[in-house]
Amino acid sequence: MTIKIDNNLCHIVCPICASDSIINSDKLFYEGTVRYSSAEIQLLNKPELWKCNDCHSFFTQNAIREEDSISLYTNSEAGKRWDTKKFEDEKTPYCLSVYKNYLREGIEVLDIGCNTGEFLDFAKNNGASTYGFEYSIDSIKICESKGHVMLQNLDERNKKFDLITAFDLVEHLYNPSTFFEQVSKLLKPNGKLIIFTGDIECWAFKKCKGKWWYLNYPEHVMFISKYFYENKLSTFKLENTFYTFNNRYFKGLNFTMAALYNYSKMLGLRKGLKPYEGLPSLSPDHIIAVLVKK
């Protein structure tokens, strides 16, 4: 069944840094009937991509409202839409080496937006005590069946963590400032937050703009810049950044495929093919940001 959604959420200031210096950057290309998690929905309004001149981030205008988003996630089967491969089989060796540097025996880790617990499995296998937070009822049950402790909400103050992870999450947030404040309160002194998300400053975005594949999910509404992490956060300090591919299938042979795809366009051999949208990836299009609690 297709669910009709009145995607009429618009912002008069930047929802990431609250600046009023915002401009229309491009239109987005997922109008009409699309997938939202595991639900099929029909959007009533045309989404747009806007930019903040102050924090250099981007966000969606005519976005799906937060209450509709929560309802869609809660009643979805996210594990059937998103990959549930073993974490070690999905991510690049480079990503795995970065994450292992922040895991140690006995560390207490919370993964926010943990889906069916693939990273939690990886962290547990590396000696961590694992906790998760997730909206999807179906995913919660799967995580609990694997022995991960699931939080009911992010306002639980009786537990502090050494490390909190947010993989493929910040692009879904409606109130990033509230999120960073909540996470800061959940961390132990000098605790760390690791974010993995699409890099809004990558080459593919600069080339494709609103057609960039990562923007064309109605779930993705916030695209935070590195500049924001460096200069606009009062609760965290940026410790390090790493640039990578979304997963191990986005590199190697795919690099050659992407190069041939682009060269064929330049040579006029691509008539009738849809424009390049950033896949296969020519270069890393995701960022890992490691933030330390101030």
Secondary structure, 3 states (H helix, E strand, C coil): CCEEECCCECCCCCCCCCCCCEEEEEECCCCCEEEECCEEEEECCCCEEEEECCCCCEEEECECCHHHHHHHHHCCCHHHHCCCCCHHHHCCHHHHHHHHCCCCCCCEEEEECCCCCHHHHHHHHCCCEEEEECCCHHHHHHHHHCCCEECCCCCCCCCCEEEEEEECCHHHCCCHHHHHHHHHHHEEEEEEEEEEEECCCCHHHHHHHHHCHHHCCCCCCEECCHHHHHHCCCCEEEEEEEEECCCHHHCCHHHHHHHHHHHHHHCCCCCCCCCCCCCCCCCCCEEEEEEEEC
